[in-house]
């Protein structure tokens, strides 16, 4: 095929994956805090020796001694313990808090997850989105039972799945007790492990949901599990076998996959209905090119 025979969508890049947000870790207590505590302790000592009544002075001396001891212990712990041990001790409170939150504030956690997913999805999809009502309606009408989205490269499989994630996340945000929770896994990141493992780590990369809450929701069938681009894997049939086991074990969760025709028969083994996407029309491809051009120009 020469340059004149190529269709407009042959020149389009692949839709980028939805990326989890970048989180920053909390810094440990500073030397300024230690110094401030020591200064405050010495002030208490001075005040204690200037006061007449022994009860007050004894109280302040004890308080000052406790503060000095606390600073010494904190310093020794921070300097002597191995980094892994310190991180484990510091994480006990956070893990306990997350576990309690998962039981009593499940709806709030799911809404927070949905909000983050919506924001990250819009950042990835904005320059690549071209409305395709017919395909979008087919996807929405089949989402409850799951499906296999099949099509050639560059015709919008990833974009359509991100459209589905956006719709599902907005519904989850509105009614977290009713709608299923979307988890979008770019298949190229699934290098090893079982399907449950990659689903859990992917969801936790967007929001620190506890393991207990994840497995509780999994057993209740609350998840919409979306695996995008199975054909991009080195051994796609191995992953399809794992998905088959996952579907048999957690049958009440929804399973959705996308792939090129190379593994289009995967839907037969997984019991999924095929949705075949037609290539972009010339008009749709030109609209997509114009969308990206406007985004690039606005970024300059």
N, C-alpha and C positions, 0 to 999 in steps of 0.2 A: 504494500500500500504506500503510495507516494504522499507528499505533503498536501496536495490538492484534494486527495480522496479522504483524508482524515476528517472525522466529525469534530465539532467544537468540544464535546466533552472528553475527547481523547487527550486533551492538553491540560485537563484539570487535575490538580493535586488531590491526594486523599484527604478526606475529612479528618481533622485532628481529633484525638480522643479527649474525653472529658477528664481533666486532671483534678486530683484532690487538692484542697487548699494547702498552703504552706503554713505549718504551725511553728511557733517559737517556744523554746523551753524557758522556764523560769530560772533566773540566776540565783545562786545561793546567797545567804546573808553577807553583807559587805563588812569590811573592817571598820567602816564608819559606825555601823550599828554596835559592834563590840566596844569601840572606843566610847561611844555615847553611854553605854551601860556602865562601863567602868567609872566614867566621870560622875555619873549620877550616884553610883555607890559611894564614892569618896565624899561627895557632898552630904549624903546621908550620915556618913561617919562623923564629919565635922559638926553637923547639926546635933547629932546624938551626944557628943561630948560637951556641948555648950548648954544642953538642957539640964535642968536640975532634977526633976523626978526620975528615979531609976527605971520605972516601968517604961517610960517613953524611950529612954536611951537604950535600954536592953532590946526593945522592939525594933528600933532602927538599926542597931548593930546586927541583929539577926537577919533583918531584911537585906542589909548591905552585904553580909557574908553569903547569903543565898545567891545574890546577883553575881558576886565575884566567882563563886563556885560554878554557877551556870555558864559564865563566859569561858572559864577554864575548860569545863567539860566539852562545851561546843567546839572550842578550838582544837582540843585533843581528838575529838571524834572526826572532825572535818579533815584533820591532817593525817591521822593514823589509819583510819579505816580505808579499805580498798574502795575504789569508785563504785563498783557494783554493789557492795554492801550498803553504802550510803544511799545510792539510788533506790535500793529496795526498801530501806527504812523510810525514806522520804515519800515513797509511793504508797505506803500502807494507808495513810489517811485518804489519799485520793481514790484508791481502789475501793475502800469502804464507802466513801461518799458516792462513787459511781454506782456501786451495787445497790445502795439504798435508793438512789434516784431512779434506778431502773425499775424498781418495784412500785414506787409511789408516784412517779412522774413520767410514766411511759409515753403518754400523749405529747408532753412537752419535748421529750427527747426526739420523738419521731418528727415533730414539727421542725425542730432545729435541723435535723438531718435533711428534711425535705427542702428547707430554705437554702442550705449550703449547696445541695445538689442542683437546684434551680439556677443559682447564681453561676456556678461553674459550667453548667450546661450552656447557658446563654453566651458565656465568654468564648466557648469553643465553637459554637454553631453559627453565630451571627453572620460571618462573612460567607458561609457555605449554604445557607438555607434558601431554598426555592420552593414555594408552595406547590404541592402535588396532591390536590384534594382527593382524587380517586384512590391513590395508594394509601394516603393517610387514613381515609375512612375504612379501608380494608384492614389495616393494621389495628385500628381501634375496635373494630367489630370482632376481631379474632383474639384479642389480647387476653381475655379471661381464660381461654383454653390453651393458650400458647400457640406458637407457629414457627416455621422455618422461613426466614426471609432470604430468597435466592435471587441472585443477579450478577451480572458481569462487573468487572472492576470499574470504579469511577461513576456509577450511576446513582449513588446516594444511599446505600444501605446503612452506613453509619449515621448519616444525617437523619434518616427516617427513624432509626432506633433512638436517637437523641430527642427527636420530636416526641416519641412515645414516652420517654423518660420525663420530659418536661410536663406533659399532660398528666402523667401518673403522679408526679411529685406535687403538682398543684392540687390535685384531688386529695392526696394524702395530707397536705398542709391544711386543707379545709376540714377533712373528716378522718383523723388518724386512726380511729377505731374501726373504720369500715374498709377503706381502700388498701390494696396491697402495696407493699413497700418495694420500690424498684431498686435493683442493684445492677449496675451496668459494668460488665467486665470486658475490657478489650482482651481478646483471646491471646494476643501475643505476649501478654504479661503472665499467662498461666503456663509456667514452665514445668512445674511438677506439683505433687500433692493432689488431694482429692478436690472435687468441686466445692464441697462445704468449706474447705480451708480458704480457697481463693475468694469465695463469696464473703466470708467473715472478715478477712483482712482488707478486702476492698471497701466494705461498708465502714469499718473502723478507721480507714484512712480519711473518710469524710467527717466522721463524728465518733468520739470515744465511747461507743456503746459497749457495755460489758459483755463478756462471753456468755454469761448466764442469760442475759436478756436476748442475745442473738439466738441461742439455741431454743429458748422458750418460744420465740416468734417463729422459728423454723418449724418446730413441731406442730405449731398451730396453723401452719400453711399460710403465713402472712406475706411471703416474699414473691416478687416477680423477678425471676433470675434471668438476666439477659446476657448472653455470650456473643460478642460481636466479632466476626471475622475468623471463624474456625478454619477456613482454608489457609490462613496465614501461619498456622502452626506447622512445625516440622513433621509431626505425626498426628494429623487431625483425627484419624480413626481411633487412636488410643484415647484421646480426650472424649470422643463421642461415646466410647465404651464406658468411660467414667461418668459421663452425663446420664447414660442409660441406668447405671447403678444408682445414681443420685435420684433419678426420677422414680425408680421403683421404691426407694426407701422413703422419699419425701414427696409422694405423689400429689399431695394437696397444695404444694407450691407450684406456681406457674413457671414454665420453662420456655424461653424464646432464644433462638439462635439465628445467626446470619452467616452466609457463606456464598462463595462463587459456586459454579456448577460442578466443580471438581469433587465436592462432597455433598452434592444436592440430594443424594439418596439417604442422607443421614436422618431426614424426617421420618422415613419409613421405620427405621429401628427405634427412634425415639417416640413414635406415635404422634408426630406433629403434622399439621396441615401445611402444605407449601403455599407461600405467597411469592409469586415470581414477578420481579420488577422489570418493566420494559425500559430500554435505554432512554436517556434524556432526549427529548425532542430538541431540534435546533433552537427553537425559541426558549426552552427552559435552560439549555446550556448557555445561551447568550445572556439570559437574565442572571445566571449564576456568575458569569464572568464580570458583568457589570456590578453586581453586589460586592465582589471582592475588590474591584477597582475602586469603588467608592470608599470602602474601608481603608484601603492602602493610602488613598489620597487624603483622607481625614486624619490619618496617623502621621502624616508628614508635617 
